[in-house]
């Protein structure tokens, strides 16, 4: 496969300006246009970028605050940005321990580039990532893969549990809606399960646009035709 570098859109995420500069320079030398190279200094900034721009691949540092590279990858895979959940994603790392590599594999990362990146290595990983067959779009398959960070525990466990507890305390009304009626941003009033009983999302979770699209496009796989949602208050929804 030969990459059309002049059309490739890349997001470079690293908290070190020197590393970003080296990568940007290499991308430019490969033929990537300047307007198609976007930069972010951490995972939180990258999330905002991915909600504003469509890219073809992410090159991302592993260790960052407040959201590290592994957490960013998980959120992408779970459909929590406006880019595709199957987006190619390559880590930038000074070293990668076995546990990190195994976790990255479970989240379908596309490889590791050792920092500082050598141009030939970066080019090889770009080509491999962009030519690799993408995993099936299933933004529910990654939610229960823990990254071990405080951010991950809060976003995928504690925040959902707090929402469910508020429902119990306030006796929040819920109602069943067909899949076509559901809007992105709705809150689940009951666990969402596939046709074979597999738990997709827990009660209290927020439905994303990507998750809705996948449920609608792959109805045979998930068999979800309706869901129980928190009823919008008067004047909302």
Secondary structure by P-SEA (a helix, b strand, c coil): cccccccbbbbbbcccaaaaaaaaaaaaaaccccccbbbbccaaaaaaaaacccccccccccccccccaaaaaaaaaacccccccccbbbbbcccccaaaaaaaaaacccccccccccaaaaaaaaaaaaaccccccccccccccccccaaaaaaccaaaaaaaaaaaaacbbbbbbcccccccccccccbbbcccccccccccccccaaaaaaaaaaccccccccccccccccccc
